[in-house]
């Protein structure tokens, strides 16, 4: 795992620990699902765009909003998932785990937000 993705997961773990003190997650798998979506969105921003990316997490009523901003105006291009280790599962997983996904243009790029149950 590259360092920015690991740093994003570490920051997310700390955020989720604070969130759990305010409101316990509704599902046992909620923490793992949020961490997986963060890792996928940050890794994809690093892999498929140029420049830095930013992660924003927000505790909402019953959910966590995971937002990643990068410097590409292009929406994610899903690939056919591969069983030989060549990838293609990231966007599929994000769409499967999130209850709502928003992609909005921002000056100099886009922000992808995935809302997950908490």
CNS distance restraints for C-alpha pairs under 8 A (distance, minus, plus):
assign (resid   1 and name CA) (resid   5 and name CA) 6.65 0.50 0.50
assign (resid   1 and name CA) (resid   6 and name CA) 6.46 0.50 0.50
assign (resid   2 and name CA) (resid   6 and name CA) 6.30 0.50 0.50
assign (resid   3 and name CA) (resid   7 and name CA) 6.03 0.50 0.50
assign (resid   4 and name CA) (resid   8 and name CA) 6.13 0.50 0.50
assign (resid   4 and name CA) (resid  42 and name CA) 7.79 0.50 0.50
assign (resid   5 and name CA) (resid   9 and name CA) 6.25 0.50 0.50
assign (resid   5 and name CA) (resid  39 and name CA) 5.76 0.50 0.50
assign (resid   5 and name CA) (resid  42 and name CA) 5.97 0.50 0.50
assign (resid   5 and name CA) (resid  43 and name CA) 5.96 0.50 0.50
assign (resid   6 and name CA) (resid  10 and name CA) 6.17 0.50 0.50
assign (resid   6 and name CA) (resid  39 and name CA) 7.71 0.50 0.50
assign (resid   7 and name CA) (resid  11 and name CA) 6.15 0.50 0.50
assign (resid   8 and name CA) (resid  12 and name CA) 6.05 0.50 0.50
assign (resid   8 and name CA) (resid  38 and name CA) 7.07 0.50 0.50
assign (resid   8 and name CA) (resid  39 and name CA) 7.10 0.50 0.50
assign (resid   8 and name CA) (resid  42 and name CA) 7.41 0.50 0.50
assign (resid   8 and name CA) (resid  55 and name CA) 7.29 0.50 0.50
assign (resid   9 and name CA) (resid  13 and name CA) 6.11 0.50 0.50
assign (resid   9 and name CA) (resid  35 and name CA) 6.07 0.50 0.50
assign (resid   9 and name CA) (resid  38 and name CA) 6.72 0.50 0.50
assign (resid   9 and name CA) (resid  39 and name CA) 6.37 0.50 0.50
assign (resid  10 and name CA) (resid  14 and name CA) 6.45 0.50 0.50
assign (resid  11 and name CA) (resid  15 and name CA) 6.23 0.50 0.50
assign (resid  12 and name CA) (resid  16 and name CA) 6.00 0.50 0.50
assign (resid  12 and name CA) (resid  35 and name CA) 6.73 0.50 0.50
assign (resid  12 and name CA) (resid  38 and name CA) 7.65 0.50 0.50
assign (resid  12 and name CA) (resid  57 and name CA) 7.66 0.50 0.50
assign (resid  13 and name CA) (resid  17 and name CA) 6.15 0.50 0.50
assign (resid  13 and name CA) (resid  35 and name CA) 7.39 0.50 0.50
assign (resid  14 and name CA) (resid  18 and name CA) 6.48 0.50 0.50
assign (resid  15 and name CA) (resid  19 and name CA) 6.13 0.50 0.50
assign (resid  15 and name CA) (resid  57 and name CA) 7.70 0.50 0.50
assign (resid  16 and name CA) (resid  20 and name CA) 5.94 0.50 0.50
assign (resid  16 and name CA) (resid  31 and name CA) 7.01 0.50 0.50
assign (resid  17 and name CA) (resid  21 and name CA) 6.55 0.50 0.50
assign (resid  18 and name CA) (resid  22 and name CA) 6.68 0.50 0.50
assign (resid  19 and name CA) (resid  23 and name CA) 5.99 0.50 0.50
assign (resid  19 and name CA) (resid  24 and name CA) 7.40 0.50 0.50
assign (resid  19 and name CA) (resid  59 and name CA) 6.71 0.50 0.50
assign (resid  20 and name CA) (resid  24 and name CA) 4.51 0.50 0.50
assign (resid  20 and name CA) (resid  25 and name CA) 6.29 0.50 0.50
assign (resid  24 and name CA) (resid 118 and name CA) 7.56 0.50 0.50
assign (resid  25 and name CA) (resid  30 and name CA) 6.28 0.50 0.50
assign (resid  25 and name CA) (resid  31 and name CA) 7.66 0.50 0.50
assign (resid  25 and name CA) (resid 117 and name CA) 7.90 0.50 0.50
assign (resid  25 and name CA) (resid 118 and name CA) 4.54 0.50 0.50
assign (resid  26 and name CA) (resid  30 and name CA) 7.29 0.50 0.50
assign (resid  26 and name CA) (resid  62 and name CA) 7.71 0.50 0.50
assign (resid  26 and name CA) (resid 117 and name CA) 7.34 0.50 0.50
assign (resid  26 and name CA) (resid 118 and name CA) 5.39 0.50 0.50
assign (resid  27 and name CA) (resid 117 and name CA) 7.82 0.50 0.50
assign (resid  27 and name CA) (resid 118 and name CA) 6.88 0.50 0.50
assign (resid  29 and name CA) (resid  33 and name CA) 6.08 0.50 0.50
assign (resid  30 and name CA) (resid  34 and name CA) 6.21 0.50 0.50
assign (resid  30 and name CA) (resid 116 and name CA) 7.71 0.50 0.50
assign (resid  30 and name CA) (resid 117 and name CA) 6.56 0.50 0.50
assign (resid  30 and name CA) (resid 118 and name CA) 5.85 0.50 0.50
assign (resid  31 and name CA) (resid  35 and name CA) 6.23 0.50 0.50
assign (resid  32 and name CA) (resid  36 and name CA) 6.09 0.50 0.50
assign (resid  33 and name CA) (resid  37 and name CA) 6.24 0.50 0.50
assign (resid  33 and name CA) (resid  97 and name CA) 6.73 0.50 0.50
assign (resid  33 and name CA) (resid 116 and name CA) 7.75 0.50 0.50
assign (resid  34 and name CA) (resid  38 and name CA) 6.14 0.50 0.50
assign (resid  34 and name CA) (resid  64 and name CA) 7.67 0.50 0.50
assign (resid  34 and name CA) (resid  66 and name CA) 7.68 0.50 0.50
assign (resid  34 and name CA) (resid 116 and name CA) 6.76 0.50 0.50
assign (resid  35 and name CA) (resid  39 and name CA) 6.15 0.50 0.50
assign (resid  36 and name CA) (resid  40 and name CA) 6.15 0.50 0.50
assign (resid  37 and name CA) (resid  41 and name CA) 6.04 0.50 0.50
assign (resid  37 and name CA) (resid  66 and name CA) 7.76 0.50 0.50
assign (resid  37 and name CA) (resid  93 and name CA) 7.54 0.50 0.50
assign (resid  37 and name CA) (resid  94 and name CA) 5.61 0.50 0.50
assign (resid  37 and name CA) (resid  97 and name CA) 7.73 0.50 0.50
assign (resid  37 and name CA) (resid 114 and name CA) 7.86 0.50 0.50
assign (resid  38 and name CA) (resid  42 and name CA) 5.99 0.50 0.50
assign (resid  38 and name CA) (resid  66 and name CA) 6.76 0.50 0.50
assign (resid  39 and name CA) (resid  43 and name CA) 5.84 0.50 0.50
assign (resid  40 and name CA) (resid  44 and name CA) 5.97 0.50 0.50
assign (resid  40 and name CA) (resid  90 and name CA) 5.59 0.50 0.50
assign (resid  40 and name CA) (resid  91 and name CA) 7.52 0.50 0.50
assign (resid  40 and name CA) (resid  94 and name CA) 7.38 0.50 0.50
assign (resid  41 and name CA) (resid  45 and name CA) 6.12 0.50 0.50
assign (resid  41 and name CA) (resid  68 and name CA) 6.56 0.50 0.50
assign (resid  41 and name CA) (resid  90 and name CA) 7.85 0.50 0.50
assign (resid  41 and name CA) (resid  94 and name CA) 7.94 0.50 0.50
assign (resid  41 and name CA) (resid 112 and name CA) 7.98 0.50 0.50
assign (resid  42 and name CA) (resid  46 and name CA) 6.23 0.50 0.50
assign (resid  42 and name CA) (resid  53 and name CA) 7.33 0.50 0.50
assign (resid  42 and name CA) (resid  55 and name CA) 7.57 0.50 0.50
assign (resid  42 and name CA) (resid  68 and name CA) 6.66 0.50 0.50
assign (resid  43 and name CA) (resid  47 and name CA) 5.94 0.50 0.50
assign (resid  44 and name CA) (resid  48 and name CA) 5.67 0.50 0.50
assign (resid  44 and name CA) (resid  49 and name CA) 7.82 0.50 0.50
assign (resid  44 and name CA) (resid  90 and name CA) 7.93 0.50 0.50
assign (resid  45 and name CA) (resid  49 and name CA) 5.52 0.50 0.50
assign (resid  45 and name CA) (resid  53 and name CA) 6.53 0.50 0.50
assign (resid  45 and name CA) (resid  68 and name CA) 7.75 0.50 0.50
assign (resid  45 and name CA) (resid  69 and name CA) 7.91 0.50 0.50
assign (resid  45 and name CA) (resid  70 and name CA) 6.01 0.50 0.50
assign (resid  46 and name CA) (resid  50 and name CA) 7.15 0.50 0.50
assign (resid  46 and name CA) (resid  51 and name CA) 7.73 0.50 0.50
assign (resid  46 and name CA) (resid  52 and name CA) 7.36 0.50 0.50
assign (resid  46 and name CA) (resid  53 and name CA) 7.18 0.50 0.50
assign (resid  49 and name CA) (resid  70 and name CA) 6.93 0.50 0.50
assign (resid  49 and name CA) (resid  71 and name CA) 6.30 0.50 0.50
assign (resid  49 and name CA) (resid  72 and name CA) 5.67 0.50 0.50
assign (resid  50 and name CA) (resid  70 and name CA) 7.98 0.50 0.50
assign (resid  50 and name CA) (resid  71 and name CA) 6.30 0.50 0.50
assign (resid  50 and name CA) (resid  72 and name CA) 7.24 0.50 0.50
assign (resid  51 and name CA) (resid  70 and name CA) 7.36 0.50 0.50
assign (resid  51 and name CA) (resid  71 and name CA) 6.24 0.50 0.50
assign (resid  52 and name CA) (resid  70 and name CA) 6.54 0.50 0.50
assign (resid  52 and name CA) (resid  71 and name CA) 7.28 0.50 0.50
assign (resid  53 and name CA) (resid  68 and name CA) 6.70 0.50 0.50
assign (resid  53 and name CA) (resid  69 and name CA) 5.41 0.50 0.50
assign (resid  53 and name CA) (resid  70 and name CA) 4.50 0.50 0.50
assign (resid  53 and name CA) (resid  71 and name CA) 7.14 0.50 0.50
assign (resid  54 and name CA) (resid  68 and name CA) 5.48 0.50 0.50
assign (resid  54 and name CA) (resid  69 and name CA) 5.11 0.50 0.50
assign (resid  54 and name CA) (resid  70 and name CA) 6.71 0.50 0.50
assign (resid  55 and name CA) (resid  66 and name CA) 7.35 0.50 0.50
assign (resid  55 and name CA) (resid  67 and name CA) 5.73 0.50 0.50
assign (resid  55 and name CA) (resid  68 and name CA) 4.60 0.50 0.50
assign (resid  55 and name CA) (resid  69 and name CA) 6.63 0.50 0.50
assign (resid  56 and name CA) (resid  65 and name CA) 7.95 0.50 0.50
assign (resid  56 and name CA) (resid  66 and name CA) 6.10 0.50 0.50
assign (resid  56 and name CA) (resid  67 and name CA) 5.04 0.50 0.50
assign (resid  56 and name CA) (resid  68 and name CA) 6.39 0.50 0.50
assign (resid  57 and name CA) (resid  64 and name CA) 6.90 0.50 0.50
assign (resid  57 and name CA) (resid  65 and name CA) 5.61 0.50 0.50
assign (resid  57 and name CA) (resid  66 and name CA) 4.88 0.50 0.50
assign (resid  57 and name CA) (resid  67 and name CA) 6.31 0.50 0.50
assign (resid  58 and name CA) (resid  64 and name CA) 5.65 0.50 0.50
assign (resid  58 and name CA) (resid  65 and name CA) 5.05 0.50 0.50
assign (resid  58 and name CA) (resid  66 and name CA) 6.83 0.50 0.50
assign (resid  59 and name CA) (resid  63 and name CA) 6.27 0.50 0.50
assign (resid  59 and name CA) (resid  64 and name CA) 4.74 0.50 0.50
assign (resid  59 and name CA) (resid  65 and name CA) 6.49 0.50 0.50
assign (resid  60 and name CA) (resid  64 and name CA) 5.71 0.50 0.50
assign (resid  60 and name CA) (resid  65 and name CA) 7.02 0.50 0.50
assign (resid  62 and name CA) (resid 117 and name CA) 6.00 0.50 0.50
assign (resid  62 and name CA) (resid 118 and name CA) 5.08 0.50 0.50
assign (resid  63 and name CA) (resid 115 and name CA) 6.37 0.50 0.50
assign (resid  63 and name CA) (resid 116 and name CA) 5.32 0.50 0.50
assign (resid  63 and name CA) (resid 117 and name CA) 4.29 0.50 0.50
assign (resid  63 and name CA) (resid 118 and name CA) 4.28 0.50 0.50
assign (resid  64 and name CA) (resid 115 and name CA) 5.67 0.50 0.50
assign (resid  64 and name CA) (resid 116 and name CA) 5.32 0.50 0.50
assign (resid  64 and name CA) (resid 117 and name CA) 6.39 0.50 0.50
assign (resid  64 and name CA) (resid 118 and name CA) 5.96 0.50 0.50
assign (resid  65 and name CA) (resid 113 and name CA) 6.48 0.50 0.50
assign (resid  65 and name CA) (resid 114 and name CA) 5.82 0.50 0.50
assign (resid  65 and name CA) (resid 115 and name CA) 4.41 0.50 0.50
assign (resid  65 and name CA) (resid 116 and name CA) 6.47 0.50 0.50
assign (resid  66 and name CA) (resid 113 and name CA) 5.37 0.50 0.50
assign (resid  66 and name CA) (resid 114 and name CA) 5.20 0.50 0.50
assign (resid  66 and name CA) (resid 115 and name CA) 6.17 0.50 0.50
assign (resid  66 and name CA) (resid 116 and name CA) 7.81 0.50 0.50
assign (resid  67 and name CA) (resid 111 and name CA) 6.41 0.50 0.50
assign (resid  67 and name CA) (resid 112 and name CA) 5.45 0.50 0.50
assign (resid  67 and name CA) (resid 113 and name CA) 4.06 0.50 0.50
assign (resid  67 and name CA) (resid 114 and name CA) 6.42 0.50 0.50
assign (resid  68 and name CA) (resid 111 and name CA) 5.49 0.50 0.50
assign (resid  68 and name CA) (resid 112 and name CA) 5.40 0.50 0.50
assign (resid  68 and name CA) (resid 113 and name CA) 6.50 0.50 0.50
assign (resid  69 and name CA) (resid 109 and name CA) 7.22 0.50 0.50
assign (resid  69 and name CA) (resid 110 and name CA) 5.66 0.50 0.50
assign (resid  69 and name CA) (resid 111 and name CA) 4.13 0.50 0.50
assign (resid  69 and name CA) (resid 112 and name CA) 6.43 0.50 0.50
assign (resid  70 and name CA) (resid 109 and name CA) 5.63 0.50 0.50
assign (resid  70 and name CA) (resid 110 and name CA) 5.82 0.50 0.50
assign (resid  70 and name CA) (resid 111 and name CA) 6.53 0.50 0.50
assign (resid  71 and name CA) (resid 108 and name CA) 5.53 0.50 0.50
assign (resid  71 and name CA) (resid 109 and name CA) 4.04 0.50 0.50
assign (resid  71 and name CA) (resid 110 and name CA) 6.57 0.50 0.50
assign (resid  72 and name CA) (resid 108 and name CA) 7.03 0.50 0.50
assign (resid  72 and name CA) (resid 109 and name CA) 4.38 0.50 0.50
assign (resid  72 and name CA) (resid 110 and name CA) 6.19 0.50 0.50
assign (resid  73 and name CA) (resid 105 and name CA) 6.55 0.50 0.50
assign (resid  73 and name CA) (resid 108 and name CA) 7.15 0.50 0.50
assign (resid  73 and name CA) (resid 109 and name CA) 4.40 0.50 0.50
assign (resid  73 and name CA) (resid 110 and name CA) 5.35 0.50 0.50
assign (resid  74 and name CA) (resid 109 and name CA) 7.80 0.50 0.50
assign (resid  74 and name CA) (resid 110 and name CA) 7.57 0.50 0.50
assign (resid  75 and name CA) (resid 103 and name CA) 7.41 0.50 0.50
assign (resid  76 and name CA) (resid  91 and name CA) 7.50 0.50 0.50
assign (resid  78 and name CA) (resid  88 and name CA) 6.99 0.50 0.50
assign (resid  78 and name CA) (resid  91 and name CA) 6.14 0.50 0.50
assign (resid  78 and name CA) (resid  92 and name CA) 7.33 0.50 0.50
assign (resid  79 and name CA) (resid  88 and name CA) 4.95 0.50 0.50
assign (resid  79 and name CA) (resid  89 and name CA) 7.71 0.50 0.50
assign (resid  80 and name CA) (resid  88 and name CA) 5.68 0.50 0.50
assign (resid  80 and name CA) (resid  89 and name CA) 7.73 0.50 0.50
assign (resid  81 and name CA) (resid  86 and name CA) 7.97 0.50 0.50
assign (resid  81 and name CA) (resid  87 and name CA) 6.05 0.50 0.50
assign (resid  81 and name CA) (resid  88 and name CA) 4.10 0.50 0.50
assign (resid  81 and name CA) (resid  89 and name CA) 5.02 0.50 0.50
assign (resid  81 and name CA) (resid  92 and name CA) 7.91 0.50 0.50
assign (resid  82 and name CA) (resid  86 and name CA) 5.67 0.50 0.50
assign (resid  82 and name CA) (resid  87 and name CA) 5.63 0.50 0.50
assign (resid  82 and name CA) (resid  88 and name CA) 6.07 0.50 0.50
assign (resid  82 and name CA) (resid  89 and name CA) 7.42 0.50 0.50
assign (resid  83 and name CA) (resid  87 and name CA) 7.83 0.50 0.50
assign (resid  88 and name CA) (resid  92 and name CA) 7.55 0.50 0.50
assign (resid  89 and name CA) (resid  93 and name CA) 6.02 0.50 0.50
assign (resid  90 and name CA) (resid  94 and name CA) 6.26 0.50 0.50
assign (resid  91 and name CA) (resid  95 and name CA) 6.11 0.50 0.50
assign (resid  92 and name CA) (resid  96 and name CA) 6.13 0.50 0.50
assign (resid  93 and name CA) (resid  97 and name CA) 6.05 0.50 0.50
assign (resid  94 and name CA) (resid  98 and name CA) 5.92 0.50 0.50
assign (resid  94 and name CA) (resid 114 and name CA) 7.42 0.50 0.50
assign (resid  95 and name CA) (resid  99 and name CA) 7.85 0.50 0.50
assign (resid  95 and name CA) (resid 101 and name CA) 7.34 0.50 0.50
assign (resid  97 and name CA) (resid 116 and name CA) 6.69 0.50 0.50
assign (resid  98 and name CA) (resid 114 and name CA) 5.59 0.50 0.50
assign (resid  98 and name CA) (resid 115 and name CA) 5.31 0.50 0.50
assign (resid  98 and name CA) (resid 116 and name CA) 4.73 0.50 0.50
assign (resid  98 and name CA) (resid 117 and name CA) 7.56 0.50 0.50
assign (resid  99 and name CA) (resid 114 and name CA) 7.44 0.50 0.50
assign (resid  99 and name CA) (resid 115 and name CA) 5.71 0.50 0.50
assign (resid  99 and name CA) (resid 116 and name CA) 5.67 0.50 0.50
assign (resid  99 and name CA) (resid 117 and name CA) 7.13 0.50 0.50
assign (resid 100 and name CA) (resid 114 and name CA) 5.86 0.50 0.50
assign (resid 100 and name CA) (resid 115 and name CA) 5.20 0.50 0.50
assign (resid 100 and name CA) (resid 116 and name CA) 7.42 0.50 0.50
assign (resid 101 and name CA) (resid 112 and name CA) 7.19 0.50 0.50
assign (resid 101 and name CA) (resid 113 and name CA) 5.58 0.50 0.50
assign (resid 101 and name CA) (resid 114 and name CA) 4.49 0.50 0.50
assign (resid 101 and name CA) (resid 115 and name CA) 6.35 0.50 0.50
assign (resid 102 and name CA) (resid 111 and name CA) 7.97 0.50 0.50
assign (resid 102 and name CA) (resid 112 and name CA) 5.78 0.50 0.50
assign (resid 102 and name CA) (resid 113 and name CA) 5.09 0.50 0.50
assign (resid 102 and name CA) (resid 114 and name CA) 6.55 0.50 0.50
assign (resid 103 and name CA) (resid 110 and name CA) 6.84 0.50 0.50
assign (resid 103 and name CA) (resid 111 and name CA) 5.70 0.50 0.50
assign (resid 103 and name CA) (resid 112 and name CA) 4.50 0.50 0.50
assign (resid 103 and name CA) (resid 113 and name CA) 6.37 0.50 0.50
assign (resid 104 and name CA) (resid 110 and name CA) 5.58 0.50 0.50
assign (resid 104 and name CA) (resid 111 and name CA) 5.37 0.50 0.50
assign (resid 104 and name CA) (resid 112 and name CA) 6.60 0.50 0.50
assign (resid 105 and name CA) (resid 109 and name CA) 6.07 0.50 0.50
assign (resid 105 and name CA) (resid 110 and name CA) 4.25 0.50 0.50
assign (resid 105 and name CA) (resid 111 and name CA) 6.35 0.50 0.50
assign (resid 106 and name CA) (resid 110 and name CA) 4.91 0.50 0.50
assign (resid 106 and name CA) (resid 111 and name CA) 6.66 0.50 0.50
